[in-house]
Amino acid sequence: MLYAIISEDVANSLPLRKEARADHLARLEALKEQGRLILAGPHPAIDSNDPGEAGFTGSLVVAEFPSLEAAQQWADADPYIAAGVYAGVTVKPFKKVLP
């Protein structure tokens, strides 16, 4: 089943994101290689694809996991959590309708 992992950043998270980004992306690449990643990306803090120093306010990952528990465990192990980037993470089932 698909799950949405919705993360909210702490204030001024950009330096923390930069520090843990490579490890964070490596986990997403692994999901992609397994054919389980639907989409992933951050929420820019301003209305721009490149927010510069404004940074980001959170992230969204939609991926396939065998259960809600497995999705939560994967989310809990994100390097951004260990680095203090995320203030909170919500994991919920997701039903893709379109496209």
N, C-alpha and C positions, 0 to 999 in steps of 0.2 A: 504494500500500500504506500501511497505517497504521504509525505508529512511536510508541513511548512515549519521552518525554524526561523522565528522572528526575534531578532536581537536588537536591544537598545543600548547605545553607547553611553558611557560616562561623559561628562563635559570635557572638552579639550582632549579627546581621545587620539588625535592624529599621531602624536609622538609614540604612543603605546602601540597603535596599529602598525606603524612603520617597523617597529622592533620585532613584532611577531608575525608579520605578513607572510614571509616565505613559508613558515611552518603551517600557517592557516591555509594558504593556497595549495600546499602539498596534499593536505587531506581532501580538499575539494577535487583536485586532479585524480586522486585515487578513486573517488566516487564516480567521476567522469569515465575513467578507464574501465570501471566495472559496469558501465551503462546504467547507473542508478541516479545520476544527477540530471535534473530537469532544468534548473536555472539557479544561479547564485549571483549575488552582488550586493554592494553597499547602497545606502540611502545618502546621497549628497546633502550636506547641511544647507546648501543654497541651490537655486534652480540652475544647475550647470552640470554637465558631464564631468568637468574637471573643477572641483570646488576649491582647489588650491589649499591655502592655509585654513579655510573655513572647515575643511574636513568632512566628516560623516557623522550621521546620527544613529546609525544602526546598520543591520544587514538582513537579507532574506536569502534563505536556502530552501529550495523545494527538491526533495530527493526521495528515493524509494528505500524503505527499511522494512524488515520483517514484522515489526511491531512498534507501537508507540514507545514502549520501554527501550527498545533498541535505538530508536531515533533520539530519545532523551539522553541515553548514555553517550551516543556519538556527539550530541550537542554539548554535553557537560565536559567532554574531553577537548573541546576546541582550544587551541593555543591562545586565542583572544581572551578567553576566560582567565587562564593562568596569568596572562599579561595585564589583567585589569581593564581591558577595553570595554567589556560589556557590563552594564549595570544590571541587566536582566535578560533572560532568554525564555521565550514561550515556544513550546512545541505542540503542534496540533495536527490532527489528520487533515489531509487536503484531497479534494476531489477535482481532478482536472476535467473541465468541460470543453473549453476551447483553447487554442485551435486544435 
